[in-house]
Amino acid sequence: MSASPEFIEALADAVEVTDTQLIVDLIDGRRVLVPLAWFPTLLNATPQQRSHWELIGDGEGIHWPDIDADISVIGLLLGLRENAAAA
């Protein structure tokens, strides 16, 4: 069985950012951990800026208002990294 991204429903429930990882808990019980190095904007932010996040679109994405950064949950599941040119 294959699934295309438009049929995957993955919504974030909680977010944690450590010095080395972005950790996102999904409402279905999964936990996604990715290297913080994938997201230079977050990596270069202060711990206070990283800890100030909000869920957007009922959990479809995460927004960090202090650094104007957004990450989609689907993007995390697909292994998409921040575009270095956009950082």
N, CA, C and O atoms as CSV, one atom per row, in Angstrom:
chain,resi,resn,atom,element,x,y,z
A,1,MET,N,N,0.849,-1.179,0.000
A,1,MET,CA,C,0.000,0.000,0.000
A,1,MET,C,C,0.887,1.233,0.000
A,1,MET,O,O,1.808,1.343,0.810
A,2,SER,N,N,0.615,2.143,-0.894
A,2,SER,CA,C,1.387,3.378,-0.924
A,2,SER,C,C,0.486,4.540,-0.534
A,2,SER,O,O,-0.736,4.487,-0.676
A,3,ALA,N,N,1.121,5.573,-0.047
A,3,ALA,CA,C,0.378,6.765,0.336
A,3,ALA,C,C,1.110,7.976,-0.205
A,3,ALA,O,O,2.335,8.064,-0.135
A,4,SER,N,N,0.357,8.890,-0.735
A,4,SER,CA,C,0.966,10.128,-1.176
A,4,SER,C,C,0.800,11.160,-0.070
A,4,SER,O,O,-0.104,11.036,0.757
A,5,PRO,N,N,1.658,12.178,-0.040
A,5,PRO,CA,C,1.628,13.153,1.056
A,5,PRO,C,C,0.272,13.798,1.284
A,5,PRO,O,O,-0.060,14.127,2.423
A,6,GLU,N,N,-0.526,13.992,0.229
A,6,GLU,CA,C,-1.800,14.662,0.437
A,6,GLU,C,C,-2.803,13.797,1.212
A,6,GLU,O,O,-3.835,14.305,1.651
A,7,PHE,N,N,-2.521,12.515,1.384
A,7,PHE,CA,C,-3.418,11.637,2.129
A,7,PHE,C,C,-2.907,11.306,3.524
A,7,PHE,O,O,-3.573,10.591,4.274
A,8,ILE,N,N,-1.751,11.810,3.873
A,8,ILE,CA,C,-1.196,11.564,5.201
A,8,ILE,C,C,-1.719,12.643,6.136
A,8,ILE,O,O,-1.507,13.833,5.907
A,9,GLU,N,N,-2.401,12.220,7.188
A,9,GLU,CA,C,-2.823,13.193,8.185
A,9,GLU,C,C,-1.905,13.062,9.379
A,9,GLU,O,O,-1.931,12.064,10.101
A,10,ALA,N,N,-1.106,14.067,9.573
A,10,ALA,CA,C,-0.156,14.075,10.684
A,10,ALA,C,C,-0.232,15.442,11.331
A,10,ALA,O,O,0.073,16.458,10.707
A,11,LEU,N,N,-0.638,15.455,12.578
A,11,LEU,CA,C,-0.792,16.711,13.291
A,11,LEU,C,C,0.060,16.708,14.548
A,11,LEU,O,O,0.084,15.728,15.293
A,12,ALA,N,N,0.754,17.805,14.775
A,12,ALA,CA,C,1.595,17.942,15.955
A,12,ALA,C,C,0.743,18.206,17.183
A,12,ALA,O,O,-0.314,18.834,17.117
A,13,ASP,N,N,1.239,17.706,18.303
A,13,ASP,CA,C,0.589,17.915,19.588
A,13,ASP,C,C,1.503,18.670,20.542
A,13,ASP,O,O,1.043,19.481,21.345
A,14,ALA,N,N,2.809,18.396,20.447
A,14,ALA,CA,C,3.790,19.027,21.325
A,14,ALA,C,C,5.121,19.130,20.596
A,14,ALA,O,O,5.419,18.347,19.694
A,15,VAL,N,N,5.911,20.110,21.006
A,15,VAL,CA,C,7.205,20.370,20.375
A,15,VAL,C,C,8.235,20.611,21.458
A,15,VAL,O,O,7.962,21.257,22.470
A,16,GLU,N,N,9.428,20.080,21.227
A,16,GLU,CA,C,10.567,20.349,22.104
A,16,GLU,C,C,11.776,20.576,21.210
A,16,GLU,O,O,11.978,19.862,20.228
A,17,VAL,N,N,12.564,21.562,21.556
A,17,VAL,CA,C,13.782,21.825,20.809
A,17,VAL,C,C,14.937,21.793,21.802
A,17,VAL,O,O,14.988,22.592,22.737
A,18,THR,N,N,15.867,20.858,21.587
A,18,THR,CA,C,17.056,20.777,22.419
A,18,THR,C,C,18.203,21.463,21.674
A,18,THR,O,O,17.987,22.079,20.630
A,19,ASP,N,N,19.400,21.357,22.201
A,19,ASP,CA,C,20.557,21.936,21.518
A,19,ASP,C,C,20.899,21.182,20.245
A,19,ASP,O,O,21.611,21.704,19.387
A,20,THR,N,N,20.394,19.951,20.113
A,20,THR,CA,C,20.779,19.131,18.959
A,20,THR,C,C,19.609,18.547,18.177
A,20,THR,O,O,19.807,18.047,17.070
A,21,GLN,N,N,18.388,18.598,18.725
A,21,GLN,CA,C,17.266,17.937,18.070
A,21,GLN,C,C,15.991,18.763,18.111
A,21,GLN,O,O,15.758,19.554,19.025
A,22,LEU,N,N,15.177,18.549,17.089
A,22,LEU,CA,C,13.792,19.012,17.077
A,22,LEU,C,C,12.944,17.768,17.311
A,22,LEU,O,O,13.046,16.793,16.567
A,23,ILE,N,N,12.117,17.803,18.335
A,23,ILE,CA,C,11.294,16.656,18.711
A,23,ILE,C,C,9.832,17.076,18.627
A,23,ILE,O,O,9.410,18.037,19.270
A,24,VAL,N,N,9.074,16.348,17.830
A,24,VAL,CA,C,7.662,16.682,17.635
A,24,VAL,C,C,6.819,15.452,17.948
A,24,VAL,O,O,6.980,14.404,17.322
A,25,ASP,N,N,5.921,15.586,18.917
A,25,ASP,CA,C,4.967,14.530,19.240
A,25,ASP,C,C,3.718,14.755,18.411
A,25,ASP,O,O,3.186,15.864,18.359
A,26,LEU,N,N,3.253,13.698,17.763
A,26,LEU,CA,C,2.055,13.782,16.930
A,26,LEU,C,C,0.842,13.289,17.708
A,26,LEU,O,O,0.975,12.538,18.674
A,27,ILE,N,N,-0.335,13.717,17.282
A,27,ILE,CA,C,-1.551,13.358,18.014
A,27,ILE,C,C,-1.848,11.868,17.941
A,27,ILE,O,O,-2.592,11.348,18.771
A,28,ASP,N,N,-1.272,11.164,16.950
A,28,ASP,CA,C,-1.523,9.728,16.836
A,28,ASP,C,C,-0.525,8.888,17.633
A,28,ASP,O,O,-0.524,7.662,17.522
A,29,GLY,N,N,0.326,9.539,18.436
A,29,GLY,CA,C,1.255,8.817,19.301
A,29,GLY,C,C,2.671,8.712,18.766
A,29,GLY,O,O,3.574,8.322,19.506
A,30,ARG,N,N,2.891,9.045,17.508
A,30,ARG,CA,C,4.250,8.996,16.963
A,30,ARG,C,C,5.070,10.157,17.498
A,30,ARG,O,O,4.536,11.197,17.884
A,31,ARG,N,N,6.374,9.953,17.509
A,31,ARG,CA,C,7.328,10.995,17.891
A,31,ARG,C,C,8.355,11.101,16.776
A,31,ARG,O,O,8.950,10.103,16.370
A,32,VAL,N,N,8.559,12.314,16.287
A,32,VAL,CA,C,9.506,12.566,15.208
A,32,VAL,C,C,10.685,13.332,15.788
A,32,VAL,O,O,10.511,14.388,16.396
A,33,LEU,N,N,11.894,12.791,15.596
A,33,LEU,CA,C,13.118,13.451,16.043
A,33,LEU,C,C,13.991,13.701,14.821
A,33,LEU,O,O,14.267,12.783,14.048
A,34,VAL,N,N,14.419,14.931,14.652
A,34,VAL,CA,C,15.298,15.266,13.542
A,34,VAL,C,C,16.449,16.118,14.073
A,34,VAL,O,O,16.297,16.835,15.062
A,35,PRO,N,N,17.591,16.031,13.411
A,35,PRO,CA,C,18.729,16.851,13.842
A,35,PRO,C,C,18.414,18.344,13.687
A,35,PRO,O,O,17.876,18.770,12.664
A,36,LEU,N,N,18.745,19.104,14.679
A,36,LEU,CA,C,18.517,20.540,14.610
A,36,LEU,C,C,19.340,21.169,13.483
A,36,LEU,O,O,18.974,22.220,12.958
A,37,ALA,N,N,20.433,20.535,13.121
A,37,ALA,CA,C,21.273,21.024,12.025
A,37,ALA,C,C,20.502,21.083,10.700
A,37,ALA,O,O,20.919,21.799,9.789
A,38,TRP,N,N,19.411,20.363,10.571
A,38,TRP,CA,C,18.579,20.415,9.365
A,38,TRP,C,C,17.901,21.778,9.229
A,38,TRP,O,O,17.468,22.148,8.137
A,39,PHE,N,N,17.809,22.516,10.313
A,39,PHE,CA,C,17.094,23.791,10.336
A,39,PHE,C,C,17.996,24.879,10.906
A,39,PHE,O,O,17.893,25.210,12.087
A,40,PRO,N,N,18.879,25.439,10.079
A,40,PRO,CA,C,19.849,26.427,10.557
A,40,PRO,C,C,19.223,27.615,11.283
A,40,PRO,O,O,19.825,28.150,12.215
A,41,THR,N,N,18.044,28.031,10.881
A,41,THR,CA,C,17.400,29.153,11.564
A,41,THR,C,C,17.147,28.808,13.025
A,41,THR,O,O,17.398,29.628,13.908
A,42,LEU,N,N,16.655,27.608,13.286
A,42,LEU,CA,C,16.447,27.174,14.671
A,42,LEU,C,C,17.770,26.935,15.382
A,42,LEU,O,O,17.933,27.300,16.546
A,43,LEU,N,N,18.704,26.330,14.685
A,43,LEU,CA,C,20.012,26.039,15.270
A,43,LEU,C,C,20.686,27.313,15.762
A,43,LEU,O,O,21.322,27.315,16.816
A,44,ASN,N,N,20.548,28.395,15.001
A,44,ASN,CA,C,21.197,29.659,15.342
A,44,ASN,C,C,20.370,30.539,16.278
A,44,ASN,O,O,20.835,31.595,16.707
A,45,ALA,N,N,19.162,30.114,16.593
A,45,ALA,CA,C,18.309,30.873,17.511
A,45,ALA,C,C,18.737,30.617,18.956
A,45,ALA,O,O,19.410,29.630,19.252
A,46,THR,N,N,18.340,31.507,19.833
A,46,THR,CA,C,18.617,31.322,21.253
A,46,THR,C,C,17.673,30.258,21.816
A,46,THR,O,O,16.616,30.005,21.239
A,47,PRO,N,N,18.040,29.639,22.924
A,47,PRO,CA,C,17.117,28.677,23.552
A,47,PRO,C,C,15.749,29.296,23.850
A,47,PRO,O,O,14.724,28.628,23.713
A,48,GLN,N,N,15.728,30.545,24.249
A,48,GLN,CA,C,14.452,31.216,24.522
A,48,GLN,C,C,13.625,31.343,23.249
A,48,GLN,O,O,12.419,31.099,23.273
A,49,GLN,N,N,14.252,31.720,22.140
A,49,GLN,CA,C,13.531,31.826,20.869
A,49,GLN,C,C,13.018,30.463,20.425
A,49,GLN,O,O,11.897,30.356,19.928
A,50,ARG,N,N,13.827,29.421,20.599
A,50,ARG,CA,C,13.412,28.062,20.212
A,50,ARG,C,C,12.241,27.567,21.038
A,50,ARG,O,O,11.401,26.817,20.541
A,51,SER,N,N,12.177,27.979,22.292
A,51,SER,CA,C,11.116,27.474,23.166
A,51,SER,C,C,9.791,28.196,22.956
A,51,SER,O,O,8.758,27.753,23.458
A,52,HIS,N,N,9.811,29.303,22.219
A,52,HIS,CA,C,8.589,30.071,21.961
A,52,HIS,C,C,8.023,29.678,20.595
A,52,HIS,O,O,8.329,30.302,19.579
A,53,TRP,N,N,7.202,28.644,20.591
A,53,TRP,CA,C,6.610,28.125,19.361
A,53,TRP,C,C,5.095,28.078,19.522
A,53,TRP,O,O,4.567,28.142,20.632
A,54,GLU,N,N,4.412,27.965,18.392
A,54,GLU,CA,C,2.959,27.785,18.413
A,54,GLU,C,C,2.579,26.860,17.265
A,54,GLU,O,O,3.210,26.861,16.208
A,55,LEU,N,N,1.542,26.079,17.493
A,55,LEU,CA,C,1.037,25.204,16.436
A,55,LEU,C,C,0.177,26.028,15.496
A,55,LEU,O,O,-0.561,26.915,15.924
A,56,ILE,N,N,0.280,25.724,14.209
A,56,ILE,CA,C,-0.537,26.410,13.212
A,56,ILE,C,C,-1.347,25.373,12.442
A,56,ILE,O,O,-0.933,24.221,12.310
A,57,GLY,N,N,-2.501,25.793,11.938
A,57,GLY,CA,C,-3.342,24.896,11.145
A,57,GLY,C,C,-3.763,23.650,11.893
A,57,GLY,O,O,-3.690,22.553,11.338
A,58,ASP,N,N,-4.197,23.780,13.118
A,58,ASP,CA,C,-4.634,22.633,13.934
A,58,ASP,C,C,-3.517,21.607,14.153
A,58,ASP,O,O,-3.790,20.433,14.406
A,59,GLY,N,N,-2.266,22.051,14.056
A,59,GLY,CA,C,-1.138,21.143,14.275
A,59,GLY,C,C,-0.461,20.690,12.998
A,59,GLY,O,O,0.422,19.834,13.041
A,60,GLU,N,N,-0.857,21.249,11.859
A,60,GLU,CA,C,-0.226,20.886,10.588
A,60,GLU,C,C,1.190,21.443,10.482
A,60,GLU,O,O,2.003,20.960,9.694
A,61,GLY,N,N,1.469,22.457,11.280
A,61,GLY,CA,C,2.796,23.067,11.248
A,61,GLY,C,C,3.138,23.698,12.571
A,61,GLY,O,O,2.317,23.770,13.484
A,62,ILE,N,N,4.379,24.157,12.654
A,62,ILE,CA,C,4.900,24.798,13.850
A,62,ILE,C,C,5.473,26.143,13.434
A,62,ILE,O,O,6.166,26.244,12.421
A,63,HIS,N,N,5.184,27.168,14.213
A,63,HIS,CA,C,5.667,28.519,13.921
A,63,HIS,C,C,6.432,29.045,15.122
A,63,HIS,O,O,5.987,28.920,16.264
A,64,TRP,N,N,7.588,29.635,14.849
A,64,TRP,CA,C,8.394,30.312,15.862
A,64,TRP,C,C,8.322,31.806,15.560
A,64,TRP,O,O,9.054,32.292,14.697
A,65,PRO,N,N,7.450,32.547,16.256
A,65,PRO,CA,C,7.230,33.960,15.923
A,65,PRO,C,C,8.452,34.847,16.122
A,65,PRO,O,O,8.626,35.819,15.387
A,66,ASP,N,N,9.296,34.541,17.088
A,66,ASP,CA,C,10.449,35.394,17.368
A,66,ASP,C,C,11.487,35.375,16.245
A,66,ASP,O,O,12.263,36.318,16.096
A,67,ILE,N,N,11.497,34.300,15.458
A,67,ILE,CA,C,12.481,34.192,14.370
A,67,ILE,C,C,11.791,34.011,13.013
A,67,ILE,O,O,12.452,33.768,12.003
A,68,ASP,N,N,10.480,34.131,12.999
A,68,ASP,CA,C,9.673,33.999,11.779
A,68,ASP,C,C,10.024,32.727,11.006
A,68,ASP,O,O,10.334,32.774,9.816
A,69,ALA,N,N,9.971,31.597,11.698
A,69,ALA,CA,C,10.280,30.301,11.087
A,69,ALA,C,C,9.056,29.396,11.161
A,69,ALA,O,O,8.320,29.407,12.148
A,70,ASP,N,N,8.849,28.612,10.106
A,70,ASP,CA,C,7.741,27.669,10.039
A,70,ASP,C,C,8.258,26.324,9.543
A,70,ASP,O,O,9.112,26.257,8.660
A,71,ILE,N,N,7.723,25.256,10.127
A,71,ILE,CA,C,8.046,23.898,9.685
A,71,ILE,C,C,6.740,23.127,9.625
A,71,ILE,O,O,5.954,23.156,10.571
A,72,SER,N,N,6.504,22.432,8.508
A,72,SER,CA,C,5.301,21.609,8.400
A,72,SER,C,C,5.587,20.200,8.917
A,72,SER,O,O,6.700,19.689,8.788
A,73,VAL,N,N,4.580,19.598,9.493
A,73,VAL,CA,C,4.719,18.232,9.997
A,73,VAL,C,C,4.947,17.265,8.838
A,73,VAL,O,O,5.775,16.359,8.939
A,74,ILE,N,N,4.227,17.449,7.753
A,74,ILE,CA,C,4.425,16.593,6.578
A,74,ILE,C,C,5.861,16.706,6.086
A,74,ILE,O,O,6.476,15.701,5.727
A,75,GLY,N,N,6.395,17.912,6.068
A,75,GLY,CA,C,7.783,18.108,5.662
A,75,GLY,C,C,8.748,17.338,6.535
A,75,GLY,O,O,9.717,16.762,6.040
A,76,LEU,N,N,8.487,17.322,7.847
A,76,LEU,CA,C,9.335,16.542,8.758
A,76,LEU,C,C,9.276,15.062,8.411
A,76,LEU,O,O,10.302,14.384,8.356
A,77,LEU,N,N,8.054,14.564,8.175
A,77,LEU,CA,C,7.902,13.144,7.864
A,77,LEU,C,C,8.552,12.772,6.533
A,77,LEU,O,O,8.994,11.638,6.349
A,78,LEU,N,N,8.610,13.722,5.614
A,78,LEU,CA,C,9.231,13.474,4.312
A,78,LEU,C,C,10.741,13.698,4.338
A,78,LEU,O,O,11.425,13.437,3.348
A,79,GLY,N,N,11.258,14.178,5.462
A,79,GLY,CA,C,12.698,14.403,5.579
A,79,GLY,C,C,13.181,15.668,4.905
A,79,GLY,O,O,14.351,15.770,4.535
A,80,LEU,N,N,12.285,16.639,4.740
A,80,LEU,CA,C,12.671,17.886,4.093
A,80,LEU,C,C,13.421,18.769,5.078
A,80,LEU,O,O,13.023,18.916,6.233
A,81,ARG,N,N,14.505,19.350,4.604
A,81,ARG,CA,C,15.333,20.227,5.427
A,81,ARG,C,C,15.118,21.685,5.017
A,81,ARG,O,O,14.609,21.974,3.935
A,82,GLU,N,N,15.514,22.587,5.902
A,82,GLU,CA,C,15.412,24.004,5.585
A,82,GLU,C,C,16.334,24.338,4.418
A,82,GLU,O,O,17.479,23.889,4.364
A,83,ASN,N,N,15.831,25.107,3.520
A,83,ASN,CA,C,16.618,25.554,2.379
A,83,ASN,C,C,17.641,26.572,2.877
A,83,ASN,O,O,17.270,27.645,3.354
A,84,ALA,N,N,18.913,26.240,2.768
A,84,ALA,CA,C,19.971,27.108,3.272
A,84,ALA,C,C,19.911,28.494,2.642
A,84,ALA,O,O,20.274,29.479,3.285
A,85,ALA,N,N,19.463,28.582,1.403
A,85,ALA,CA,C,19.380,29.875,0.728
A,85,ALA,C,C,18.306,30.758,1.347
A,85,ALA,O,O,18.395,31.984,1.281
A,86,ALA,N,N,17.288,30.139,1.949
A,86,ALA,CA,C,16.193,30.915,2.535
A,86,ALA,C,C,16.472,31.296,3.978
A,86,ALA,O,O,15.745,32.108,4.549
A,87,ALA,N,N,17.513,30.724,4.580
A,87,ALA,CA,C,17.792,30.984,5.998
A,87,ALA,C,C,18.445,32.324,6.205
A,87,ALA,O,O,18.746,32.696,7.340
